[in-house]
């Protein structure tokens, strides 16, 4: 599996970071913050192979780029508007489908006029089996769990190889959900010096994530949803966490990781 970080900021658009989005195997998009489409085009990543979109939640920083992506699919990558076309399935937490539909309608997108439909699917909060997808003859198993965040937010697990936390404060259920997962991509919105504020706002610090990683037999942790850190600030940001879990690092926009 290949993971591309298209946006990594937890503090708005900055000169170094776009808003959250990552791409798995160039075909599964997880979150779609502002700047996602532009980064894909700059990296020469085609849009049509994206066959599924998973939104952790509907905060603006995680989904506003979806509007640009859908317009591109509906209007700019099609030669014949007489042929009906459907977006990739867009998976959202249970109960959030009408909210996303309302957001898209509020943009006056001309999708109906060009025979384009948006496929929004809700994932149930309670489920017994992972979701199975087959994309280009590759099977993907997707599991999820609700996090401590508002609005309703899901963490995801893909093929039991890579976990993605979504936005969340520390949560005991992650220990079982992410147990033995080799690679964990976890939000770290605040530094350890702001742990009280982080937890009040349902976010994590590097030390929170390191403590989790030390308990789940994780191989590597990549921090996402980050402050706008300089190289020097990255060192201090990770200092306490590395004492607990040395294989922890921060993601940068356009980073690519191979998940073995």
VENWOFEN-V792326 format. One record per backbone hydrogen bond with DSSP energy under -0.5 kcal/mol. NH is the residue of the N-H (numbers start at 1). CO is the residue of the C=O. E is the energy in kcal/mol with one decimal. If there is no record, write none. Layout:
NH,CO,E
NH,CO,E
This chain:
3,257,-3.0
4,23,-2.7
5,255,-2.7
6,4,-0.8
6,21,-2.0
7,21,-1.9
8,18,-0.8
9,18,-2.7
10,226,-3.2
11,12,-0.5
11,226,-0.6
14,17,-2.8
19,34,-1.4
20,9,-0.7
21,7,-1.9
22,30,-1.8
23,4,-2.6
24,28,-3.2
25,2,-3.2
25,23,-0.6
27,24,-2.4
28,24,-2.0
29,52,-2.7
30,22,-3.1
31,29,-0.6
31,54,-2.6
32,62,-3.0
33,20,-2.1
36,33,-1.9
39,35,-2.4
40,36,-2.3
41,37,-2.3
42,38,-2.5
43,39,-1.9
44,41,-1.3
45,40,-3.2
46,44,-0.7
50,47,-2.0
51,27,-2.4
51,49,-0.7
52,27,-1.1
53,89,-2.5
54,29,-3.2
55,53,-0.5
55,91,-2.8
56,54,-0.5
62,59,-2.1
63,59,-0.6
63,60,-1.1
64,60,-2.2
65,32,-1.6
66,32,-0.8
66,63,-1.7
67,64,-1.1
68,64,-0.6
69,65,-2.0
70,66,-2.7
71,67,-2.3
72,68,-2.2
73,69,-2.1
74,70,-2.7
75,71,-2.8
76,71,-0.7
76,72,-1.3
77,72,-1.1
81,79,-0.5
83,80,-1.2
84,82,-0.5
85,115,-3.0
87,117,-2.5
89,51,-0.7
90,119,-3.1
91,53,-3.4
91,89,-0.7
92,121,-2.4
94,123,-1.4
96,93,-2.2
100,96,-2.1
101,97,-2.5
102,98,-2.3
103,99,-2.1
104,100,-2.3
105,101,-2.3
106,102,-2.0
107,103,-0.5
107,104,-1.0
108,105,-1.8
109,104,-0.9
111,109,-0.9
114,110,-0.9
114,111,-0.7
115,112,-1.5
116,111,-2.7
117,85,-2.5
119,117,-0.6
120,118,-1.0
121,90,-2.8
121,119,-0.5
123,92,-3.0
127,125,-0.5
131,142,-3.1
133,140,-2.7
135,133,-0.5
135,138,-2.7
136,134,-0.5
138,135,-1.4
140,133,-3.2
142,131,-3.0
142,140,-0.5
143,157,-2.5
145,155,-1.7
147,153,-2.7
149,147,-1.2
154,56,-2.1
155,145,-3.0
156,164,-2.6
157,143,-2.2
158,162,-2.7
159,141,-3.3
159,157,-0.6
161,158,-2.6
162,158,-1.6
163,183,-2.5
164,156,-3.1
165,185,-2.3
169,148,-0.8
174,171,-1.4
175,172,-1.6
176,173,-0.5
177,173,-2.2
178,174,-2.9
179,176,-0.8
180,216,-2.8
181,178,-2.1
183,161,-1.8
184,220,-2.2
185,163,-3.4
185,183,-0.5
186,184,-0.7
186,222,-1.9
187,166,-0.6
188,224,-2.1
188,225,-0.6
190,204,-1.8
194,191,-2.1
195,192,-1.4
198,194,-2.6
199,195,-2.5
200,196,-2.0
201,197,-1.9
202,199,-1.3
203,198,-2.7
209,205,-1.8
210,206,-2.6
211,207,-2.4
212,208,-1.7
213,209,-2.8
214,210,-2.1
215,211,-0.5
215,212,-1.6
216,212,-0.6
216,213,-0.9
218,213,-1.3
219,182,-1.6
220,182,-2.1
221,247,-2.5
222,184,-2.7
223,249,-3.2
224,186,-2.4
226,8,-2.7
229,227,-1.6
234,230,-2.0
235,231,-1.1
236,232,-1.3
237,233,-2.4
238,234,-1.6
239,235,-0.7
242,238,-2.6
243,239,-0.7
243,240,-0.6
244,240,-0.7
244,241,-1.1
245,241,-3.0
248,246,-1.8
249,221,-1.8
251,223,-2.6
254,5,-3.6
255,252,-2.3
257,3,-2.8
259,1,-3.9
259,257,-0.6
260,258,-0.8
